[in-house]
Structures are given as structure tokens and as C-alpha cells.
Amino acid sequence: MVKIADIELGEFPLLLAPMEDVSDPPFRAACKVMGCDMMYTEFISVEGLIRDAAKSVEKLDIYDYERPIGIQIFGANLDSMLRATEIVDEAKPELLDINFGCPVKKVTCKGAGAGILQDIPKMVKLTEAIVKKSKLPVTVKTRLGWDDNTKYIEEVAERLQDVGIKALSIHGRTRKQMYKGEADWTLIGRIKENPRISIPIFGNGDIDSGPKAKAYRERYGVDGIMIGRAAIGYPWIFREIKHYFATGEEMAPPTIHERVAVTRDHLRRSLEWKGPKLGVLEMRRHYTNYFRGLPNIKEYRKVLVSEFDPAVLYATLDEIEEVYSGTLVSR
């Protein structure tokens, strides 16, 4: 049984990575239904949070059906991080996660996200202060290092554990790589082999199928896997991996009926959470992925990404289901 503090996550948990403009409550609901064991909010700017910025505050929204869930924050200023920690505690998630891995320039240039990988002592100091401040278990998500010359993740893992974090998720790339090239899990495996490490270690990067998840589980000995991009528009990835673990067989990809049903539910939840205008707008990034691979889907997609009337959107989804009924689509 894998546990983060007292949070039981099963034998080998699958985690949904925090993704900006993706991991909102409507999307998380789809992933939960498909078997995701632990989810995180989109990452939240501590500067926005302490200034009561609407976009940051709304990211604190969590629902009972999502639990267990972690709220993830990013920042570089100690005072701001501590004030944001108090706000997160009041929102009552299961845990608080610190983002030390975001590679986006507008974040790293301020020394936040993966930017802090250039200053490991500060990274440890911030983490220790948050651990002492928060009433929640504190976890960290990070990368191997800033670049190929600064892959200090083995040292970082020990030092963060020593100051009290309860789990560590590691993306197998450096900040310089961004999302290019293949994720290297070698150092993640070494951390798991380190007899000093007792907290759960979760691997992240490039897991997109049951066979690959099983191979990496066995090769690197991680306690669980965090999935990000492979889940966008494809929440079925969680059930497919679990099915493969249980049976050794790959599941057939979702049918058109399943794709439309999940899309409809995602749209409904988006409208309920964001309202009729933003709910429609924020769904538009998902349609391409939900219906990727369908022949001649372009005309339907044009309607889905331009129409504002929910009734028209639902009718378009119904038509897609009818027209493509029986069509087999690979993942």
C-alpha cells in the first residue's frame, strides 16, 4: 500500500499531473471516473493567491468526488509562499504540492518553478519553511535539474526528504529540455535504490500506454506514475493502464459512443463550473484530442470551436455519434 502521510493510494497509484489550463475540475472529473488515484489542481501563483486574483482563487475549487486531491502552488518569495500556504490550508485539500518543475520562461525567470533548480539551497529553505507552516502533508514536483550539467536530483531528493516532504514526483527531463526528447528515468530509478529514501517516489514523463507503464514500473521501481500530456483528451489512459496491470492485455480504444459521452459530460461540467461563456470557451481546447483520428472530422470540429450556443454544441456531438457510429479509431 502506497501512502502519502496517512493518505492511502493503493498498491501502485496513477496520478494526474497538474497542467495549466487543463487540470481543472471538469477535466479532473473525467480522469477520476477512469480510475485516476490522486489528482492535483492546476498550479497556482502564490502572488496571485495572496492578492486575491480571481483566476488564482478559482483554482482552489475542489469537490468531494475528486478526493484525494492536492493543491499545487508556485512562487519564489518566502513570505508570499508562506501566506499562500495559509490560504491553501483553509481550502482543505489532502495535501499541498510545491511546483519546482514548470519550465515556462515567464515562471522560471522569476526563480519559480524549475527556475529554482539553479539555487538548490533556496529550494530546500523554501520547502522546509512551508513544511513547518502547513498543517497538510507537503509534496514536491520537480525535474532532474536545470540542464545536463546540473542533474542534482539525487541530492535534492535526500535534502527535501530530510526537511519533511512526504512524497516526490520527478519529471525525467531537465528544464533546458522543456518537453523535447525522451524522458530519462535512470536517475529516478537510482533514487528508489537509495536506502536513505523512504518517501514515495513517483515517475513522470512519456507514459502513454499500459505496456510502457508496466515496463517502467518494473525497470525503475517507482511507487507510482504521474501522467500528464497523455491524459489530455484521453482520460481513458488511466483505465487502460490498470487493465493492463491486471490482465496483461491492452484494452480496445474507446468507442465513438464513449468518446461522445465523456465529451458531453465534460462540457456539462464546464458550463456548470465556469458559466455559459467561459464554460464554452474553455472546452474548445479539448475537442481536437477527444476526436483525434476520426476521418473528415474537420467540419464538425469547426462548429465545436466556434459555436457559443450549448444546444448547438450538444446537437453537434449527437451528430458526431450518429455519423461515426461503428467507426473504429485507434488511440
LOMIGU-497720 format. One record per residue: residue number from 1; residue in one letter; x, y, z of N, C-alpha, C in turn. Coordinates in steps of 0.2 Angstrom, whole numbers. Each point is the difference from the previous one (the first is absolute). Example, Ala and Ser with C-alpha at 12.3 -4.5 7.8 and 13.67 -1.06 7.14 Angstrom:
<atoms>
1:A:66:-28:39:-4:6:0:4:6:0
2:S:-2:5:-4:4:6:1:-4:5:3
</atoms>
This chain:
<atoms>
1:M:4:-6:0:-4:6:0:4:6:0
2:V:0:4:-5:3:7:0:-4:5:4
3:K:4:4:4:-3:5:4:4:6:0
4:I:-4:6:-1:3:6:1:-2:3:7
5:A:4:0:5:-2:1:7:-5:-6:1
6:D:-6:3:2:-5:-5:2:-5:-1:-6
7:I:1:2:-6:-4:0:-6:2:-7:-4
8:E:-5:-5:0:1:-6:-3:-2:1:-7
9:L:5:-3:-5:-1:1:-7:0:-6:-4
10:G:0:-6:4:0:-6:-4:7:-3:-1
11:E:0:-6:-3:6:-3:-1:5:3:-5
12:F:-3:3:-5:5:4:-5:-5:5:-3
13:P:0:6:3:-4:6:-2:2:3:-6
14:L:-5:2:-4:0:4:-6:-2:7:2
15:L:4:5:-2:-1:7:2:-1:4:-6
16:L:-4:5:1:-1:5:-6:4:6:2
17:A:5:1:-5:4:6:1:-4:7:0
18:P:3:4:3:-3:7:0:2:3:-7
19:M:-5:2:-4:1:3:-6:-4:7:-1
20:E:4:5:-1:-3:7:-1:-5:0:-6
21:D:-6:2:2:-6:1:-5:-3:-7:-2
22:V:2:-5:4:-2:-7:-2:-3:-3:6
23:S:3:-1:6:-2:-3:5:-5:3:5
24:D:-5:3:-3:-5:3:3:-6:-5:3
25:P:-4:2:4:-5:-5:3:-4:-4:-6
26:P:-2:3:-5:-4:-4:-5:5:-6:-3
27:F:6:2:-2:5:-5:-2:1:-5:5
28:R:1:2:6:2:-5:5:-5:-5:2
29:A:-7:2:-1:-5:-4:1:0:-6:-5
30:A:2:2:-6:0:-6:-6:6:-5:2
31:C:5:3:3:6:-4:1:-1:-5:7
32:K:-4:3:4:-2:-4:6:-4:-6:-1
33:V:-5:2:-5:-5:-6:-2:4:-5:-3
34:M:6:1:-4:4:-5:-3:5:-3:4
35:G:0:2:7:4:-4:4:6:3:3
36:C:1:7:-1:6:4:2:-1:-1:8
37:D:6:-1:3:0:-1:8:1:6:4
38:M:4:5:-3:2:6:3:0:6:-5
39:M:-3:6:1:0:5:-5:3:6:4
40:Y:2:5:-5:2:6:3:-3:6:-4
41:T:-1:6:3:-3:5:-3:5:3:-5
42:E:-2:5:-5:5:3:-4:5:4:5
43:F:6:1:-2:4:4:5:-2:7:1
44:I:1:2:6:-3:7:2:5:5:2
45:S:0:5:-3:5:6:2:-1:2:7
46:V:5:0:4:-1:2:7:-1:8:0
47:E:3:3:-5:-1:7:0:-7:2:-2
48:G:-3:-4:-4:-7:1:-2:-5:-1:6
49:L:2:-6:3:-4:-2:6:0:5:5
50:I:5:2:2:0:5:6:-2:7:-2
51:R:-1:1:-6:-3:6:-2:-7:-1:-2
52:D:-3:-6:1:-7:-1:-1:-2:0:-8
53:A:5:-1:-4:-1:0:-7:-6:-5:-2
54:A:-5:2:-4:-5:-5:-1:2:-7:-3
55:K:5:1:-5:2:-6:-4:4:-5:5
56:S:3:3:5:4:-4:4:-5:-3:6
57:V:-4:4:2:-5:-3:6:-4:-5:-3
58:E:-3:0:-6:-5:-5:-3:4:-6:-1
59:K:6:0:0:4:-7:-1:0:-4:7
60:L:-2:4:5:-1:-4:7:-6:-4:0
61:D:-4:0:-5:-7:-3:0:2:-8:0
62:I:-2:-4:5:0:-7:0:-7:-3:2
63:Y:-1:-6:-2:-6:-3:2:1:-7:3
64:D:-5:-2:4:1:-6:4:2:-6:-4
65:Y:-4:0:-6:1:-6:-5:7:-1:-2
66:E:4:6:0:7:0:-3:5:-3:5
67:R:-2:-1:7:5:-1:5:3:-7:-1
68:P:6:-1:2:5:4:2:3:5:-5
69:I:1:6:2:2:5:-5:5:5:3
70:G:5:2:-4:5:5:3:0:6:-4
71:I:1:6:4:0:6:-3:7:2:-1
72:Q:2:2:-6:7:2:-2:1:7:0
73:I:6:3:3:1:7:-1:7:0:-3
74:F:2:6:-2:6:2:-2:2:7:1
75:G:6:2:2:2:6:1:8:0:2
76:A:3:6:2:7:0:2:1:4:6
77:N:-5:4:2:1:5:6:-3:-4:6
78:L:4:0:5:-1:-4:6:-7:2:4
79:D:0:7:1:-6:2:3:-6:-1:-4
80:S:0:1:-6:-6:-2:-4:-2:-7:0
81:M:5:-4:0:-1:-8:0:-3:-1:7
82:L:2:3:5:-3:-2:6:-7:3:1
83:R:-1:6:-2:-7:2:0:-5:-4:-4
84:A:3:-2:-6:-5:-5:-5:-1:-6:4
85:T:5:-3:4:-1:-6:3:-6:0:5
86:E:-1:6:3:-5:1:5:-7:-1:-4
87:I:0:3:-6:-6:0:-4:-2:-7:-3
88:V:6:-4:-2:-1:-6:-2:-3:-5:6
89:D:3:1:6:-2:-4:5:-8:1:2
90:E:-2:6:-1:-7:2:1:-5:-4:-5
91:A:3:-1:-6:-4:-3:-5:-1:-8:1
92:K:4:-2:4:-1:-7:3:1:-6:-6
93:P:5:1:-4:2:-6:-4:3:-6:4
94:E:2:-5:-3:4:-5:4:7:1:1
95:L:3:4:-5:7:2:1:1:6:-4
96:L:6:3:2:3:6:-4:6:-2:-4
97:D:0:1:-6:5:-1:-5:4:6:-2
98:I:7:0:0:3:6:-2:3:-2:-7
99:N:-1:5:-5:2:-1:-7:7:3:0
100:F:5:-5:-1:7:2:-1:2:-3:-7
101:G:-5:-1:-5:2:-3:-6:-3:4:-6
102:C:-4:5:0:-3:3:-6:6:3:-4
103:P:1:-1:-6:5:2:-4:-1:7:-4
104:V:-6:2:1:-2:6:-4:4:6:2
105:K:2:4:-5:5:6:1:-3:5:5
106:K:-7:2:-1:-3:5:4:0:-2:8
107:V:1:-7:1:0:-2:7:7:-1:2
108:T:4:-3:-4:7:-1:2:5:6:1
109:C:-2:5:-4:4:7:0:-1:3:7
110:K:-5:-2:3:-1:3:7:3:-4:6
111:G:3:-6:-2:3:-4:4:-5:-5:3
112:A:-6:-1:-3:-5:-4:2:0:-6:-4
113:G:-5:-5:1:0:-6:-4:7:-3:0
114:A:2:-2:-6:7:-4:-1:5:5:0
115:G:-1:7:1:5:5:0:4:-1:7
116:I:-4:-3:5:4:0:6:5:-6:0
117:L:0:-4:-5:5:-5:-1:7:3:-1
118:Q:0:6:-1:7:4:0:2:2:7
119:D:-4:-1:5:2:2:7:-3:-5:5
120:I:3:-6:0:-2:-6:4:-1:2:8
121:P:5:4:3:-1:2:7:-6:4:1
122:K:-2:4:-5:-6:4:1:-6:-5:-1
123:M:0:-4:-4:-5:-5:-1:-2:-4:6
124:V:6:-2:3:-1:-4:7:-3:5:5
125:K:3:6:0:-2:5:6:-8:1:-1
126:L:-2:1:-6:-7:2:-1:-5:-6:2
127:T:3:-6:-2:-4:-6:1:-1:-1:8
128:E:6:0:3:0:-1:7:-5:5:4
129:A:0:7:-2:-4:5:3:-8:-2:-1
130:I:-1:-3:-6:-7:-1:-2:-2:-7:4
131:V:4:-5:1:-1:-5:4:-2:1:7
132:K:4:5:3:-1:2:6:-7:4:1
133:K:-1:4:-5:-6:4:0:-7:-3:-1
134:S:0:-5:-4:-6:-3:-2:-2:-6:4
135:K:-7:0:1:-3:-6:4:-1:-6:-4
136:L:2:1:-7:-1:-6:-5:6:-3:-1
137:P:0:-6:-3:6:-4:-2:2:5:-6
138:V:7:1:-1:2:3:-5:4:-4:-5
139:T:-1:0:-7:4:-3:-5:3:4:-5
140:V:4:-2:-4:4:4:-5:-1:-4:-6
141:K:0:4:-6:1:-2:-7:5:4:-3
142:T:5:-3:-3:6:3:-2:3:-4:-6
143:R:6:2:-3:3:-3:-6:7:-2:2
144:L:3:-3:-4:7:-3:1:5:5:2
145:G:-1:6:-3:5:6:1:-2:5:-5
146:W:4:6:0:-1:5:-4:3:-2:-7
147:D:5:-3:-1:3:-2:-6:4:-7:1
148:D:3:-2:-5:4:-6:0:6:0:5
149:N:2:6:2:6:1:4:-2:1:8
150:T:-7:0:1:-2:1:7:-6:-5:2
151:K:1:-6:-2:-5:-5:2:2:-2:7
152:Y:-3:4:5:2:-1:7:-6:-4:4
153:I:-4:-3:-4:-7:-2:3:1:-6:5
154:E:6:-3:0:1:-5:5:1:3:7
155:E:4:5:0:2:4:6:-7:4:2
156:V:-3:3:-5:-6:3:1:-5:-4:4
157:A:-1:-6:-2:-5:-5:3:2:-1:7
158:E:6:-1:2:2:-1:7:-2:6:4
159:R:2:6:-3:0:6:4:-8:2:1
160:L:-4:-1:-5:-7:2:1:-3:-5:5
161:Q:2:-7:-1:-3:-4:5:2:1:7
162:D:6:3:1:3:1:7:-4:6:3
163:V:-2:5:-4:-4:6:2:-8:-2:1
164:G:-2:-6:-2:-6:-2:2:-6:-1:-5
165:I:2:0:-7:-5:-1:-5:-2:-8:1
166:K:-6:-1:-3:-3:-7:1:0:-4:-6
167:A:2:3:-6:0:-3:-6:3:4:-5
168:L:3:-3:-5:4:4:-6:-2:-2:-6
169:S:-2:4:-5:-2:-2:-7:6:3:-4
170:I:3:-4:-5:5:2:-4:-1:0:-7
171:H:0:5:-4:0:0:-7:7:-2:-3
172:G:0:-5:-4:7:-2:-2:3:4:-6
173:R:0:7:1:3:4:-5:3:6:4
174:T:5:3:-3:2:7:3:-4:5:-2
175:R:1:6:3:-4:6:-2:2:2:-7
176:K:6:-1:-2:3:2:-7:-4:-4:-5
177:Q:-1:-6:1:-4:-5:-4:-7:2:-2
178:M:-3:4:5:-7:2:0:-4:-7:-1
179:Y:-3:-1:-5:-4:-7:-1:3:-4:-6
180:K:6:2:-2:3:-3:-6:4:-6:2
181:G:1:-4:-5:4:-6:1:-3:-5:4
182:E:3:-6:2:-3:-5:4:2:1:7
183:A:-5:-1:4:1:1:8:4:-6:2
184:D:5:2:4:5:-4:3:-2:-2:7
185:W:-2:-6:1:-2:-2:7:6:-3:4
186:T:6:0:-3:6:-4:3:1:3:8
187:L:0:6:0:2:3:7:-6:-1:5
188:I:-6:0:-3:-6:-1:4:1:-7:3
189:G:2:-5:-4:1:-7:2:5:0:6
190:R:6:4:-1:5:0:5:-2:3:7
191:I:-5:4:-1:-3:3:7:-3:-5:3
192:K:-4:-4:-4:-4:-6:4:5:-5:3
193:E:6:-1:-3:5:-5:2:3:3:6
194:N:0:7:2:3:3:5:-3:-3:7
195:P:4:-3:4:-3:-2:7:-2:5:4
196:R:2:6:-1:-2:6:4:-7:2:-1
197:I:-2:-1:-6:-7:3:-2:-5:-5:2
198:S:-5:3:4:-5:-4:2:-7:3:-2
199:I:0:6:-3:-7:3:-2:-1:-3:-7
200:P:-7:0:-2:-2:-2:-7:4:4:-5
201:I:2:-3:-6:3:3:-5:-4:-2:-6
202:F:-3:6:-4:-4:-1:-5:3:2:-7
203:G:0:-4:-5:4:2:-6:-5:3:-5
204:N:2:5:-4:-4:4:-5:4:1:-6
205:G:-4:-1:-6:3:1:-6:0:-5:-5
206:D:-4:1:-5:-1:-5:-6:-4:-6:1
207:I:-3:-1:5:-4:-6:1:-7:1:-3
208:D:-1:-4:-5:-6:1:-5:-3:-7:-1
209:S:2:-5:3:-4:-7:-1:1:-4:6
210:G:-4:-6:0:1:-5:5:7:-3:0
211:P:2:-3:-6:6:-3:0:6:4:2
212:K:0:7:-2:6:4:2:-1:1:8
213:A:-6:1:3:0:1:7:2:-6:4
214:K:-1:-6:-3:2:-6:4:8:-1:-1
215:A:2:2:-6:7:-1:-1:4:5:5
216:Y:-2:6:0:3:5:4:-1:-1:8
217:R:-5:-3:2:-1:-2:7:5:-5:2
218:E:1:-5:-5:4:-6:2:7:2:-1
219:R:2:5:-4:7:2:-2:3:4:6
220:Y:-5:5:2:3:6:4:-3:-1:7
221:G:-5:-4:2:-2:-1:6:-3:5:4
222:V:-3:5:-4:-4:5:3:-6:-2:3
223:D:-3:4:5:-5:-1:4:-7:1:-4
224:G:0:4:-5:-5:2:-4:2:4:-6
225:I:-5:1:-4:1:4:-6:-4:6:-1
226:M:3:6:-2:-4:6:-1:-1:1:-7
227:I:-6:1:-3:-1:1:-7:-3:7:-1
228:G:3:3:-5:-2:6:-2:-3:1:-7
229:R:5:1:-5:-3:1:-7:-4:-6:-3
230:A:2:-6:2:-3:-5:-3:-8:-1:2
231:A:-2:4:5:-7:0:3:-4:5:-4
232:I:3:5:-3:-3:6:-3:-5:-3:-6
233:G:-6:1:1:-5:-3:-5:0:-7:0
234:Y:3:-4:5:0:-7:0:0:-2:7
235:P:-5:1:4:0:-2:7:0:-8:1
236:W:-2:-3:-6:0:-7:0:7:-3:2
237:I:6:4:0:6:-3:1:1:-3:7
238:F:-4:2:5:1:-2:6:-3:-7:1
239:R:-6:-1:-3:-3:-7:0:3:-5:-4
240:E:3:3:-6:4:-5:-4:6:-3:3
241:I:4:5:4:6:-3:4:-2:-4:5
242:K:-5:1:4:-3:-5:5:-2:-6:-3
243:H:-3:0:-5:-2:-6:-4:6:-4:-2
244:Y:5:3:-2:6:-4:-2:3:-3:6
245:F:1:4:5:3:-3:6:-4:-6:2
246:A:-6:0:0:-4:-5:3:-1:-6:-5
247:T:1:1:-6:-1:-6:-5:5:-1:-5
248:G:5:4:-1:5:0:-4:-2:1:-8
249:E:-6:2:0:-3:1:-7:-2:8:-1
250:E:1:2:-6:-2:7:-1:-7:0:-2
251:M:-3:6:3:-8:1:-2:-1:3:-7
252:A:-5:-2:-2:-2:3:-7:-1:8:2
253:P:1:4:-5:-1:7:1:-7:2:1
254:P:-2:6:3:-7:1:1:-3:1:-6
255:T:-7:-2:0:-4:0:-6:-2:8:-1
256:I:-4:1:-5:-2:7:-2:-5:1:6
257:H:-4:-4:2:-5:1:5:3:2:6
258:E:6:-3:2:3:2:6:3:7:0
259:R:3:1:-6:3:6:-1:-5:6:0
260:V:-5:-1:-3:-5:5:0:-3:1:7
261:A:-1:-6:4:-3:1:7:4:4:4
262:V:7:-2:0:5:4:4:0:7:-2
263:T:0:2:-6:0:7:-2:-6:3:2
264:R:-6:-3:-1:-6:4:3:0:1:7
265:D:3:-5:4:0:1:7:5:6:2
266:H:6:0:-4:5:5:2:-3:7:-2
267:L:-4:0:-6:-3:7:-1:-5:2:5
268:R:-4:-5:2:-5:2:5:3:2:7
269:R:5:-3:2:4:2:6:3:7:-1
270:S:3:1:-6:3:6:-2:-5:6:1
271:L:-6:-1:-3:-5:5:0:-2:2:7
272:E:-1:-6:4:-2:1:7:5:4:4
273:W:7:-2:-1:5:3:4:2:7:-2
274:K:0:2:-7:3:6:-2:-6:5:-3
275:G:-6:-3:-1:-5:4:-3:-1:-1:-7
276:P:-5:3:-3:-1:-1:-7:5:2:-5
277:K:4:6:2:5:2:-5:6:-3:1
278:L:3:1:6:7:-3:1:-1:-8:0
279:G:-5:-3:2:-1:-7:-1:1:-3:-7
280:V:-3:4:-5:1:-2:-7:7:1:-2
281:L:2:6:2:7:2:-3:5:-5:3
282:E:0:-2:6:5:-4:3:0:-7:-2
283:M:-6:-2:-3:0:-7:-3:3:-1:-7
284:R:1:6:-3:2:-1:-7:7:-3:-1
285:R:4:1:5:7:-3:-1:0:-8:1
286:H:-6:-3:2:0:-7:1:-3:-4:-6
287:Y:-4:3:-5:-4:-3:-5:5:-4:-5
288:T:5:3:-2:5:-3:-4:3:-7:2
289:N:1:0:7:3:-6:3:-5:-5:1
290:Y:-6:2:2:-6:-5:1:-1:-4:-7
291:F:0:4:-6:-2:-3:-6:6:-1:-5
292:R:6:0:3:6:-1:-5:-1:-7:-3
293:G:2:0:-7:0:-6:-3:-6:-2:-4
294:L:-6:4:1:-6:-1:-4:1:3:-7
295:P:-2:-4:-5:1:3:-7:-5:6:-1
296:N:2:5:-3:-4:5:-2:-4:4:5
297:I:3:0:6:-3:3:6:1:8:0
298:K:4:2:-5:1:8:0:-6:4:1
299:E:-5:-1:-4:-6:4:-1:-3:0:7
300:Y:-1:-6:3:-3:0:7:4:4:5
301:R:7:-1:-1:4:3:5:0:8:0
302:K:-1:2:-7:-1:8:-1:-6:2:4
303:V:-6:-4:0:-6:3:4:2:0:7
304:L:3:-6:3:1:0:7:5:5:3
305:V:4:3:-5:5:5:3:-2:7:-2
306:S:-6:1:-3:-2:6:-2:-7:2:3
307:E:-4:-5:2:-7:1:2:0:2:7
308:F:-5:4:2:-1:2:7:-6:-3:3
309:D:-5:-2:-4:-6:-3:3:1:-7:2
310:P:-1:-1:7:1:-7:2:-5:-5:-3
311:A:-6:2:-2:-5:-5:-4:3:-2:-6
312:V:4:5:-4:3:-2:-6:6:-5:1
313:L:3:1:5:6:-4:2:-2:-7:1
314:Y:-5:-1:4:-3:-6:2:-3:-4:-6
315:A:-3:4:-5:-3:-3:-6:6:-2:-4
316:T:5:4:0:6:-2:-5:3:-7:3
317:L:1:0:6:2:-6:3:-4:-6:-1
318:D:-7:1:0:-4:-6:-2:0:-2:-7
319:E:2:5:-4:1:-1:-7:6:-4:-2
320:I:5:2:4:7:-4:0:-1:-7:2
321:E:-4:-1:5:-1:-7:2:-4:-4:-5
322:E:-5:3:-3:-4:-4:-5:4:-1:-6
323:V:4:5:-3:3:-1:-6:6:-5:0
324:Y:3:0:6:6:-4:1:-1:-6:4
325:S:-6:-2:1:-2:-6:3:3:-6:-3
326:G:3:-4:4:3:-6:-3:7:1:-3
327:T:3:7:0:6:1:-3:5:-2:6
328:L:5:-4:-2:6:-2:4:5:5:0
329:V:2:3:6:6:5:0:5:-2:4
330:S:6:0:-2:6:-2:4:1:6:5
331:R:4:-1:5:1:5:5:4:6:-4
</atoms>
